[in-house]
Amino acid sequence: MSVRRLADEAIQPAEFAFSNDNLKWAERKIAEYPAGRQQSAVIPLLMRAQDQQGWVSRAAIEKVAQMLGMAYIRVLEVATFYTQFLLKPVGTNAHIQVCGTTPCMLRGAEALREVCQHRIHHEPFHTNAEGTLSWEEVECLGACVNAPMVTIGQDTYEDLTVERFEEIVEAFAAGNGKSIRPGPQIKRQFSAAAGGGTTLIEMPTAERIRVEFPPPPAPAATAVAPAPTTPGRKREVSEEAAPALKEPRRASKVSVAKAEAERMQADAGAKADGAPNRAMRENATGSESPAGKVGGGKAPGKATRSAPGEGAASAGTMPDAGGKPKGKKS
């Protein structure tokens, strides 16, 4: 596919303006987009300009950029990217776009291109002698399963043969393009199988049978019916019906006089006169025990450590088995 460029300056109109009807339509279309997103209307406005003028001129691109507050280069990028926008004057009756992408090429797109070269003009974007037809080769037109195909205006013509395509070209050249039914040119529905359906082509013969399951048996009538409640009031639940609500059984209260009598009786039995007991407990251990005073606190088989000059045992002496100190022989 060739590079898409604008037409020569020699054929560019000096200015472009939408007609009154198209201007009102463009203003309504811009208002459909939220604030700050009006530039999204660039494609609809360019297409409307093409419908009015027959192609998209430089002046039309500038007008759309002004209406949407866009830089001119941004609108130019959109117009030169999509092949639906025609950047040069085309045939007055039809401009034929032949898909040349791989699926269509494998199915005969080159033969369709040769028809255009012989019937319209050898070079794309050139009209025939009458100025009614023109053509170009484009990339994928989106109906690969129905290849090969062409687009004329806003309609597609699919499943083409050379003979059928020649008939379509002749009809548009004579101004009878509306007599051609768009879409697949063979007996198929949209993109269904060309040979017709192969599955689910017979009416089902099985009968749908509804099996009624028996209802479950009613529960045994052993439950106690709930007590009637007054609407709007919280039902009171007894402790027997709700064990979680039960509290520990409360002991009966004792009078103050009885409690005081029991305390005095307990004091008398313990011989408590109110004074602190400072007597040492029998068999006491720890800080209250006299164990540290028994035997001087020495362990069996070990010397007692004492201050120098105290006792018979001094440094360098050890008691024998009978408890007598062992000294050096003199």
C-alpha positions in Angstrom: 0.0 0.0 0.0 1.4 3.4 -0.9 2.0 6.2 1.5 -1.1 8.3 2.1 -0.5 12.0 1.3 -2.7 15.0 0.7 -3.7 16.0 -2.8 -1.7 18.6 -4.8 -2.0 22.2 -3.7 -3.3 22.9 -7.2 -6.5 21.1 -6.5 -6.9 22.0 -2.9 -9.9 24.3 -2.2 -9.1 27.6 -0.5 -11.6 27.0 2.4 -14.2 24.6 3.7 -17.4 25.2 5.6 -20.0 22.8 6.8 -23.5 23.3 5.4 -26.2 24.5 7.8 -27.6 21.1 8.4 -24.2 19.5 8.7 -23.0 22.2 11.1 -26.0 21.6 13.4 -25.3 17.9 13.2 -21.6 18.5 14.1 -22.5 20.6 17.1 -24.9 17.9 18.4 -22.2 15.3 17.9 -19.6 17.3 19.8 -22.1 17.8 22.7 -22.4 14.0 23.1 -18.9 13.8 24.6 -18.2 14.9 28.2 -16.4 18.1 29.0 -12.7 17.9 28.1 -13.3 14.9 25.7 -14.8 16.8 22.7 -11.7 15.9 20.6 -13.1 12.3 20.4 -15.5 13.6 17.8 -12.7 14.0 15.2 -13.5 10.9 13.2 -17.3 11.6 12.9 -16.6 15.2 11.8 -14.0 14.2 9.2 -16.4 11.6 7.8 -19.2 14.2 7.7 -16.8 16.5 5.8 -16.0 13.8 3.3 -19.7 13.0 2.8 -20.3 16.7 2.0 -17.3 17.3 -0.2 -16.6 13.8 -1.6 -13.1 13.7 -0.2 -11.1 15.2 2.7 -9.2 18.4 1.8 -6.6 20.3 3.7 -9.2 23.1 4.4 -11.6 20.5 5.8 -8.9 19.2 8.2 -8.1 22.7 9.3 -11.8 23.4 9.9 -12.3 20.3 12.0 -9.1 21.1 14.1 -10.5 24.6 14.7 -13.9 23.3 15.9 -12.4 20.8 18.3 -9.5 23.0 19.5 -6.9 20.5 18.2 -3.5 21.0 16.6 -3.7 20.6 12.9 -1.1 17.9 12.9 -3.2 15.7 15.2 -6.2 15.8 12.8 -3.9 15.2 9.9 -2.5 12.1 11.6 -6.1 10.7 11.9 -7.0 11.5 8.3 -3.9 9.9 6.8 -4.0 6.8 9.0 -7.5 5.5 8.1 -8.1 4.4 4.6 -11.8 5.3 4.9 -10.8 9.0 4.5 -10.2 9.9 0.9 -7.4 12.4 0.5 -7.9 13.1 -3.2 -10.9 13.7 -5.5 -12.4 10.4 -6.5 -15.1 9.1 -8.9 -18.4 10.8 -8.6 -20.4 7.5 -8.7 -18.0 5.2 -6.8 -14.6 4.9 -5.3 -13.6 1.2 -5.1 -11.3 0.0 -2.3 -9.8 -3.4 -3.1 -8.5 -5.3 -0.1 -5.0 -6.7 -0.8 -4.2 -8.3 2.6 -3.1 -12.0 2.7 -6.5 -13.7 3.0 -8.0 -11.7 0.1 -4.8 -12.1 -1.9 -4.9 -15.8 -1.6 -8.5 -15.8 -2.7 -8.1 -13.8 -5.9 -7.7 -10.1 -4.9 -5.0 -9.6 -7.6 -7.6 -10.5 -10.3 -9.9 -7.9 -8.9 -7.2 -5.3 -9.0 -6.6 -6.2 -12.7 -10.3 -5.5 -13.4 -9.9 -2.1 -11.9 -6.8 -1.3 -13.9 -8.5 -2.3 -17.2 -11.9 -0.9 -16.5 -11.1 2.3 -14.6 -7.5 3.4 -14.8 -4.1 1.7 -14.7 -3.0 3.8 -11.6 -4.9 4.1 -8.4 -6.6 7.4 -7.4 -7.2 8.3 -11.1 -10.7 8.4 -12.4 -12.0 6.9 -15.6 -12.6 9.0 -18.7 -16.1 10.0 -17.5 -14.8 10.8 -14.0 -17.4 8.5 -12.4 -15.1 5.7 -11.1 -11.8 5.5 -9.2 -10.0 2.8 -7.2 -7.2 2.1 -4.7 -5.7 -0.9 -2.9 -6.1 -0.9 0.9 -5.2 -3.1 3.8 -7.6 -5.4 5.7 -11.3 -4.4 5.5 -12.4 -6.8 8.2 -14.2 -9.6 6.4 -11.4 -12.1 5.9 -13.7 -15.2 6.1 -15.6 -13.8 3.0 -12.5 -13.0 0.9 -12.0 -11.6 -1.6 -13.9 -8.3 -1.0 -14.1 -4.6 -1.8 -15.6 -1.6 -0.2 -17.6 1.0 -2.0 -18.7 4.0 0.0 -19.9 2.5 3.4 -20.8 -0.9 2.0 -18.8 -4.1 1.6 -19.2 -6.6 -1.3 -17.8 -10.0 -0.4 -17.2 -13.5 -1.9 -16.4 -11.9 -5.2 -15.5 -13.6 -8.5 -14.1 -11.8 -11.5 -17.4 -12.1 -13.3 -19.5 -10.8 -10.4 -17.0 -7.9 -9.7 -17.2 -6.8 -13.4 -21.0 -6.7 -13.1 -20.7 -4.5 -10.0 -18.3 -2.1 -11.7 -20.6 -1.8 -14.7 -23.6 -1.1 -12.4 -21.9 1.7 -10.6 -20.5 3.2 -13.8 -24.1 3.4 -15.1 -25.3 5.0 -11.8 -27.2 1.9 -10.7 -25.1 1.0 -7.8 -28.1 0.8 -5.4 -29.4 -2.2 -7.4 -26.5 -4.3 -6.1 -27.1 -6.0 -2.8 -24.2 -5.5 -0.4 -22.6 -8.3 1.6 -21.8 -11.8 0.4 -22.4 -12.3 -3.3 -23.0 -16.0 -2.9 -25.8 -18.0 -1.2 -24.6 -17.7 2.4 -25.8 -15.8 5.4 -23.2 -13.3 6.5 -20.1 -15.3 7.5 -21.8 -18.7 7.8 -20.5 -21.8 6.0 -20.5 -21.3 2.2 -22.0 -24.8 1.7 -24.8 -24.2 4.3 -25.2 -25.6 7.8 -23.8 -29.0 8.7 -24.9 -29.3 12.3 -28.2 -28.9 14.0 -30.1 -29.2 10.7 -32.7 -31.6 11.9 -35.5 -31.0 14.3 -35.1 -32.8 17.6 -37.2 -35.9 18.0 -36.7 -36.7 21.7 -39.5 -35.7 24.0 -38.7 -33.8 27.1 -40.2 -35.5 30.1 -40.7 -33.8 33.4 -40.2 -36.0 36.4 -42.1 -34.9 39.5 -40.2 -35.6 42.7 -42.3 -36.5 45.7 -42.4 -33.9 48.4 -40.4 -34.6 51.6 -42.3 -36.1 54.5 -43.7 -33.8 57.1 -41.7 -33.6 60.3 -43.0 -35.5 63.4 -45.4 -33.5 65.5 -43.3 -33.6 68.7 -42.1 -30.0 68.8 -43.8 -27.7 71.2 -45.5 -24.8 69.6 -43.9 -21.5 70.4 -45.7 -19.2 72.8 -47.6 -16.4 71.1 -45.8 -13.1 71.0 -47.1 -9.6 70.8 -46.0 -7.8 67.7 -43.4 -5.2 68.4 -42.4 -6.7 71.7 -39.4 -8.9 72.5 -40.4 -12.4 73.5 -39.3 -13.4 77.0 -37.4 -16.7 77.1 -37.3 -18.8 80.2 -34.1 -20.3 81.7 -35.5 -23.8 81.0 -36.0 -23.1 77.3 -32.6 -21.5 76.9 -29.9 -23.1 79.1 -27.4 -20.6 78.0 -29.3 -18.0 79.8 -29.1 -19.8 83.2 -27.1 -18.2 86.0 -25.2 -20.0 88.8 -27.5 -20.8 91.7 -27.4 -18.0 94.2 -26.7 -18.9 97.9 -29.1 -17.7 100.4 -28.1 -14.5 102.2 -26.7 -14.7 105.8 -27.6 -12.1 108.4 -24.9 -9.8 109.8 -25.3 -11.1 113.4 -24.9 -14.7 112.3 -21.8 -13.9 110.3 -20.2 -12.0 113.2 -20.9 -14.9 115.6 -19.2 -17.3 113.2 -16.1 -15.1 113.0 -15.8 -14.8 116.8 -16.1 -18.6 117.2 -13.3 -19.1 114.6 -11.0 -16.7 116.5 -11.6 -18.4 119.8 -10.8 -21.8 118.3 -7.5 -20.4 116.8 -6.6 -18.7 120.2 -6.3 -15.4 118.3 -6.1 -12.5 120.7 -5.3 -9.8 118.0 -1.5 -9.7 118.8 1.0 -10.8 116.1 2.5 -14.3 116.6 6.3 -14.0 116.8 7.1 -17.5 117.9 9.3 -19.6 115.6 7.5 -22.3 113.8 8.5 -25.9 114.4 10.5 -27.6 111.6 10.9 -24.2 110.0 13.4 -23.9 107.1 14.9 -20.9 105.3 15.5 -17.7 107.1 13.6 -18.8 110.2 15.6 -22.1 110.5 18.6 -22.4 112.9 20.3 -24.8 110.5 23.1 -22.2 109.9 24.1 -22.5 113.6 24.3 -26.3 113.7 28.0 -27.5 113.3 29.1 -24.0 112.3 27.5 -24.4 108.9 30.3 -26.7 107.6 29.8 -29.5 105.1 30.9 -33.0 106.0 34.5 -33.7 104.8 35.4 -30.0 104.3 37.4 -27.6 106.4 35.7 -24.8 108.1 36.9 -21.4 106.8 37.6 -19.1 109.6 39.4 -15.9 110.2 43.2 -16.1 110.7 44.1 -17.0 114.3 40.7 -18.4 115.1 40.3 -22.1 116.0 42.7 -25.0 115.7 42.4 -25.2 112.0 44.4 -22.7 110.1 45.4 -22.2 106.5 47.1 -25.2 105.1 45.4 -27.7 107.5 42.6 -30.1 106.8 40.7 -32.2 109.4 41.2 -36.0 109.3 38.4 -38.5 109.3 37.9 -38.1 113.1 37.7 -34.3 112.9 41.2 -33.6 114.0 43.3 -31.2 112.0 46.2 -32.5 110.0 49.4 -30.4 110.3 52.9 -30.6 109.0 55.4 -32.8 110.8 57.9 -30.9 112.8 
